[in-house]
Amino acid sequence: MQWQYRADHPATALDTDGDTVYVAYNSGALIALDANDGSVRWHTELKVDGAPTTALSLAVAPQGHLLIGTVDGRILECPPRP
């Protein structure tokens, strides 16, 4: 094992672009981890029009955009974060 990241909630989806590992949790959290060492790059709560939602699926698209399938049947495209 190269690294480990422990969270308080079960992960519902994850994907990587090789540099970053993106993880969605059943709490509605979305987190980006450095693929080399597991350190947190950024963390956010997933919201649609200000209302919390939960990701059930997650895929990295070209240019680092994230495609997210939500528990309420939406598909979201989110731009990459710094």
Backbone as a ProteinNet text record, in pm:
[ID]
protein_1_A
[PRIMARY]
MQWQYRADHPATALDTDGDTVYVAYNSGALIALDANDGSVRWHTELKVDGAPTTALSLAVAPQGHLLIGTVDGRILECPPRP
[TERTIARY]
84.3	0	89.1	57.8	138.5	89.8	-42.3	-99.8	-242.7	-297.5	-432.6	-499	-625.8	-703.4	-826.6	-848.6	-961.9	-1066.3	-1192.1	-1303.2	-1406.5	-1495.3	-1599.6	-1724	-1731.4	-1849.7	-1808.2	-1896.7	-1866.3	-1855.8	-1760.4	-1747.1	-1852	-1915.1	-2014	-1956.5	-1850.5	-1791.9	-1651.9	-1566.6	-1435	-1383.6	-1292.4	-1225.2	-1095.6	-1006.5	-879.4	-842.1	-764.2	-706.9	-557.9	-510.7	-369.1	-295.1	-332.6	-270.6	-355.2	-487.3	-581.9	-681.6	-715.5	-820.2	-941.8	-1054.1	-1177.9	-1268.6	-1321.5	-1404.3	-1532.2	-1645.7	-1775.6	-1818.8	-1878.6	-1922.6	-2073.7	-2129.8	-2275.1	-2324.1	-2234.6	-2269	-2292.9	-2258.8	-2267.3	-2134	-2030.4	-1897.9	-1833	-1753.6	-1673.6	-1532.3	-1434.3	-1297.7	-1201	-1092.8	-986.8	-859.4	-798.2	-675.6	-559.8	-441.1	-321.7	-294.8	-283.3	-265.6	-130	-33.1	100	109.3	42.5	59.8	-71.1	-186.3	-315.2	-352.8	-274.4	-308.4	-429.3	-505	-626.2	-588.1	-637.5	-618.6	-732	-854	-970.1	-1085.1	-1182.7	-1298.5	-1418.5	-1533.1	-1654.5	-1775.9	-1885.5	-2013.5	-2087.7	-2138.9	-2207.8	-2347.1	-2375.4	-2506	-2555.2	-2687.5	-2752.5	-2852.5	-2834.2	-2920.2	-2929.3	-2817.5	-2811.1	-2857.8	-2916.4	-2965.4	-2863.3	-2833.1	-2737.9	-2787.4	-2693.3	-2725.5	-2611.5	-2634.9	-2535.9	-2501.4	-2373.5	-2327.1	-2331.3	-2385.8	-2384.2	-2280.2	-2242.7	-2140.5	-2056.7	-1934.9	-1839.6	-1743.9	-1717.9	-1622	-1546.1	-1417.7	-1336.7	-1348	-1387.6	-1402	-1281.2	-1271.6	-1160.6	-1149.6	-1030	-995.4	-1025.5	-1035.2	-1052.3	-1192.2	-1287.5	-1425.7	-1474.7	-1561.3	-1619	-1762.5	-1797.6	-1935.5	-1988.1	-2097.5	-2148.8	-2294.8	-2326.8	-2465.5	-2514.4	-2627.9	-2675.1	-2788.6	-2812.5	-2915.6	-3055.3	-3072.8	-3203.4	-3217.8	-3129.9	-3143.8	-3082.6	-3005	-2939.9	-2801.9	-2758.4	-2619.7	-2561	-2453.9	-2391.1	-2255.6	-2221.8	-2086	-2026.8	-1917.2	-1852.8	-1715.1	-1679.7	-1547	-1439.1	-1315	-1205.9	-1183.3	-1131.1	-1099.3	-950.3	-905.5	-759.8	-690.7
-117	0	123.8	218.7	340.5	446.9	463.6	557.8	517.3	582.4	552.1	681.5	698.2	812.7	759.7	801.5	753.1	863.7	829.4	924.5	875.2	964.3	930.8	871.5	873	824.9	729.2	638.7	547.7	623.6	583.1	638.3	575.4	657	606.9	596	672.7	670.7	729.7	687.2	748.8	730	820.1	812.3	891.1	875.2	946.5	991.4	1098.9	1142.4	1110.8	1036.6	1001	1087.4	1214.7	1306.7	1326	1320	1345.3	1230.8	1191.1	1091.5	1168	1156.4	1223.6	1121.5	1158.3	1066.1	1136.2	1068.7	1117.2	1029.6	1091.2	1020	1027.8	932.5	930.9	1047.5	1122.8	1242.4	1363.6	1353.3	1466.6	1535	1489.1	1548.5	1500.3	1588.4	1558.3	1603.6	1514.5	1544.9	1506.4	1582.7	1553.2	1526.2	1411.7	1370.9	1365.3	1401.1	1388.1	1239.2	1195.9	1053.6	1000.4	1087.3	1042.3	1013.5	1096.3	1079.9	1077.1	1097	1091.5	1217.3	1323	1447.5	1513.9	1589	1655	1776.4	1781.2	1898.9	1998.5	1946.2	2030.3	1942.9	2008.7	1940.2	2034.4	1980.6	2061.9	1975.6	2039.8	1971.5	1988.4	1880.5	1882.7	1941.7	2048.1	2114.2	2144.5	2139.1	2176.3	2285.1	2402.8	2518.5	2543.2	2525.2	2550.5	2436.6	2332.9	2219.4	2106.4	2047.4	1935.5	1815.8	1745.3	1622.5	1523.1	1399.3	1293.5	1234.6	1218.8	1157.9	1006.2	941.6	795.2	745.4	831.8	795.1	917.8	892.5	999.9	956	1044.4	1014.5	1142.3	1127.6	1240	1248.2	1365	1390.5	1471.9	1497.6	1578.1	1714	1765.7	1891.9	1890.7	1772.6	1763.1	1786.5	1806.3	1823.9	1694.7	1707.6	1591.2	1573.1	1451.6	1416.2	1338.1	1386.3	1330.6	1291.5	1167.9	1122.1	1129.3	1194.9	1216.9	1122.8	1114.5	1027.9	1068.5	1195.7	1242.6	1239	1165.3	1142.3	1247.1	1337.6	1440.6	1393	1449.2	1433.5	1572.8	1594.3	1725.5	1724.6	1837.2	1857.2	1970.4	1941.9	2039.6	2071.9	2200.7	2237.4	2196.5	2184.2	2149.8	2261.8	2225.2	2324.2	2342.2	2455.5	2479	2379.1
0	0	0	-87.3	-97.8	0.6	13.2	108.9	141	243.2	288.1	334.2	301.8	348.9	420.3	541.3	620.3	631	599.9	607.4	707.9	748.3	844.9	780.5	646.6	575.5	463.9	424.1	313.4	180.1	98.9	-35.6	-126.8	-210.6	-305.8	-445.9	-475.2	-609.9	-605	-699.6	-713.4	-854.9	-891.7	-1021.2	-1007.6	-1103.7	-1102.6	-1242.7	-1249.4	-1376	-1379.4	-1280.1	-1269.9	-1170.6	-1159.1	-1063.9	-938.8	-956.7	-848.8	-840.7	-719.2	-695.9	-643.5	-712.3	-673.7	-606.3	-488.5	-411.3	-368.9	-389.3	-342.7	-226.5	-125.3	-5.4	9.3	83.1	101.5	186.8	245.6	323.3	234.3	105.5	14.1	-7.2	62.8	47.4	-81.8	-140.1	-258.6	-224.8	-244.6	-203.8	-315.6	-326.6	-422.8	-344.8	-371.8	-304.1	-402	-356.2	-437.7	-459.1	-583.1	-614.4	-568.1	-547.9	-505.4	-355.9	-273.4	-128.6	-49	-113.9	-45.3	29.7	17.1	87.1	20.6	98.8	49.3	-33.8	-156.6	-242.7	-222.7	-218.2	-186.6	-141	-78.1	-21.7	-35.6	-71.7	-82.4	-52.6	-24.3	-9.5	-141.2	-195.7	-324.4	-306.9	-382.4	-376.5	-516.6	-534.2	-659.4	-624.9	-682.9	-653.2	-503.6	-433	-289.9	-200.7	-258.9	-180.4	-181.4	-66.8	-61.5	-142.1	-202.4	-275.2	-257.3	-294	-278.8	-414.6	-441.3	-565.8	-554.4	-656.1	-663.6	-762.1	-857.4	-955	-986.2	-1034.7	-1057.4	-1166.9	-1262.1	-1368.7	-1404.3	-1431.3	-1476.8	-1627.8	-1677.5	-1820.8	-1869.3	-2000	-2051.6	-1981.8	-1974.5	-1910.5	-1760.4	-1699.2	-1556	-1504.4	-1594.3	-1550.1	-1486	-1386.4	-1321	-1366.5	-1400.8	-1431.8	-1312.7	-1255.5	-1130.7	-1148.7	-1115.2	-1112.2	-968.7	-945.6	-809.2	-771	-641.8	-586.8	-634.7	-670.7	-716.5	-868.8	-937.7	-1080.9	-1171.6	-1119.1	-1201.8	-1247.6	-1357.4	-1401.7	-1406.4	-1333.2	-1321.5	-1390.5	-1451.7	-1500.5	-1418.5	-1351.3	-1265.2	-1320.8	-1328.4	-1377.9	-1279.1	-1326.6	-1236.1	-1135.5	-1020.4	-917.2	-911.9	-855.7	-845.7	-757.1
[MASK]
++++++++++++++++++++++++++++++++++++++++++++++++++++++++++++++++++++++++++++++++++

